[in-house]
């Protein structure tokens, strides 16, 4: 038994020396999958509302974004200005969470969809967002169709 453990230890040590330490597994983790990336981006985007962080919210909005619901906002500046009222109260007027994500085979455009909740947790609508992988390597929302639930 001790001989097996010693052999295994020697093999592991040799592998570290031969390959210079732990192998880079980043290409093998689920986060490298586009659907997972968009799901995580959508969750982080929703967290900006929960955290009352309008500046972080803006980072997820593409310069070319169009958000439409009870009003239409075109471009990042209009979207951020139009949504600023949702960040004014100390408690978020609504929240959302992604349930479904689909990514085109090109890996550059995605759709996310899921429920919208009121502050008590009651489902009041459904959102649909189109995400684009932008030149800087970040996913950003280019189209968002929410509900008039926060108005």
C-alpha positions, 0 to 999 in steps of 0.5 A: 500500500505504501509503495502505491502511495509513494509511486502515486506521489512521485508521479504527481510530483513529476507531472508538476515538474514536467508541466510547470505546476497545475495545468490551466483548466480555464478552457475546460470550466463551464464558464467558458460555455457561452450559455453559461456566460450569458446566464451569469451576465444576466444574473449579475445584471439583475444584481445591479438592481438589487444592489441599487447600483445604477453605475454597474447597471450601465456597464451591462447596457450596449451603446446601441441598446434599445429597451422597450416596455411602457416607453422606448429608450435608445442607446445606453445614455437614454436607457440609463436615464430612463431606468434611473427612476428604478434606482431611486427608491431604497428598495428595488421596485422589481427583480428578475432572474434568467430561466432560459438562455439560447446562444447562436452557433456563432457564439456572439448573440444570445437571448435570455428570458425569465420571470420578473417579480414584485418586491414581495416575490410575486411573479408579475411578468416576463423579460426577454433580453438579447445579448451581444458579445462585444469587441471587448469580450463582454456580453451586453444587452442590445435589446430588452423587452420587459414589462410595465411592472415597475412603472 
